[in-house]
Each structure stands twice: as C-alpha cells, then as structure tokens.
Amino acid sequence: MDTALQFSGGKDSLACLYLNRYRWDDIYVVWMDTGACYPEMMDYMMGWKERLPHFVHLRSDQPKNIEMYGWPVDVVPVENTFLGKLITGNEGPLMRSHLECCAANIWVPLHEGIKQLGVTKVIKGQRGNDRRKSTTNSGVVIDGVEHIFPIQDWSEYEVFEYLKSVGAELAPGYKMGEKTGRDCWDCTAYLDDNRERIHNLPYEQREEVMRRINIINDAVDQQKVIV
C-alpha cells in the first residue's frame, strides 16, 4: 500500500475517509492516540478500527509530556517557561506554547509513524479556510511523500452537508456544540474554540481544567507590562 490517511475523528478527516470509502481495503487509516483521550472517543475510534482493514493506532504519552514540559497555553507567561523559571525563580506551574504541545504529542509522532509505513502519499483533512493549518498545499511532496488535501476548497458547511449525505456518524461532541476535536480532555489552550468542549467535560475534569486556566490567566496578568 502506498497511501495513508490521517484520521483524528474530526469532521474534516471523517469526510476524507468517506471520500475514500471505496479504497478502504488498500489504504492505511492512521490515528494518533495521545493518552488523554475521552473514553467515548476511544469507543468511537475502536468502532472504526473494527471496520477498517488497515487501521493504525499510534500512541503518544501526553500526560507524561505535560508533566515534564508544562501546560499548553495560548499566551505564554515567560516567567513560567523553563528558562523563565530558571532565571526568575518563579515557583508556579511550567507552561509552554500550545503549538509546542501539539507538535510533541500529535504532529511529530504522527509524522514519524506514517514515515515508518513507507507510503508515498498522505491524505489530510485540511481546508483552505481553516484558521489554523499547515503551510503545506495539496500536491506538495515532502521527503518523498505527496500531501493530498481532498477537501481543500470546501467550506465547513459543505463538509457537514457531505457527511449528512453519506450517513456518517459524527464523533462525540459535535451534537453538543463543540468546535474542536477531542484529542486531549485536559487541553488548556485554543480557548477561542475550546469553550464548549470544556463546558461539556464531566464535573471533576471541568473543575481541574478551569483551575489550571485560572492559574494561567493570573500568570499572564501578573507578567503583563503596559507601556
């Protein structure tokens, strides 16, 4: 097989999966399990594992990574970074950019896992009007692997309409108004899109995430300088 499809369970990768439903016998479908997955999301993905002949379940260890390198944040309070804590003696929790966290726990291990499959094509559910996306365009070849974005020109509305037309079962969260995926239940970043997901957490988990967010907000406020 020469093709892998990155599958997060989100609507865009799900649309790509259905667009390639006649090829399920000859493509790898690759999921990165961060180790901080929701139980119901795990059930959803295991349901797909039973259906797909070549489902590849990759794993990272987000809880350990968070413990070692800090909470992901949208605005980094410098004194809570490794170097900042070393220089200032800040005793607060360690924090880092959410981009660093996603790279360590999803993007890099996913890339490495797919490379090990030896494929020459990777299908991704990236749309051109996504607010956050890679700098790669469809058709670009990197390290001998062609990146293919079948829904690059689709709108979010068109994605949902297509999934409705094929009778796709959406992942948990969408019916509850969530806008982001459920890669990590304890994510403390992407708050512009993450509010609904945090609100829908079970009580104890929601309280823990909000506790961390309040500490993060206090750290940002304390280190903010207005000139």
RAWO-V48885 format. One line per field, one symbol per residue. ss: DSSP state (a for helix, b for strand, c for the rest). phi: phi as a letter, one per 20 degrees, with the letter a starting at -180 (. if undefined). A space follows every 10 residues. Layout:
ss->???
phi->???
//
This chain:
ss->ccbbbbcccc aaaaaaaaac aaaaaacbbb bbbcccccaa aaaaaaaaaa acccbbbbbc caaaaaaaac bbbccccaaa caaaaaaacc ccccbbbaaa aaaaaaaaaa aaaaaaaccc bbbccccccc cccccccccc bbccbbbbcc cccccaaaaa aaaaaccccc cccaaacccc cccccccccc aaaaaaaaac ccaaaaaaaa aaaaaaaaaa aaacccc
phi->.dccdfcenf gffffffffd fedgfccedd deeencffgf ffffffffgf eefceddecc cfgffffedo ffcfcefgfe egffffeemg efffcbffff ffffdcffff ffffgffmed cceceedfef fcbfefdgnf dclndeeddf dgeeefgfff fffffemfef fgoffdnfdd fdfbfefdcl ffdegfffge fggfffffff gfffffffff ffefddd
//
